[in-house]
Amino acid sequence: AGITGSSATQLADTTRQSAGTTISQLRAEGASSPLGDQTAAAVTALSNGFADATRWSLLVATVFLLLGFVGALVVRRAAARSTGAAVSASDARTGGQG
């Protein structure tokens, strides 16, 4: 966006800490912002970066939810096998009366 060095780092950090509200503030200020004529390019770059970060966060969260779901199914299956084995052992000891 034409902004480099510590200014770019500070702008990115501010955007991250504000959960993106800095983007709308810069957009509202337009060329009268501290970034001057670079504001539009900065807003575009920050918006794209924030959207990409959100997209990746949702993807990672979805993967972890799916892993949790698969884990729950595995635990359920193991519990059913364990309970079935316990019932079978009990039936064997009591001759099917248990």
HELIX and SHEET records of a PDB file:
HELIX    1   1 GLY A    5  GLN A   17  1                                  13    
HELIX    2   2 THR A   21  GLU A   29  1                                   9    
HELIX    3   3 GLY A   30  SER A   32  5                                   3    
HELIX    4   4 GLY A   36  GLN A   38  5                                   3    
HELIX    5   5 THR A   39  THR A   94  1                                  56    
END                                                                             
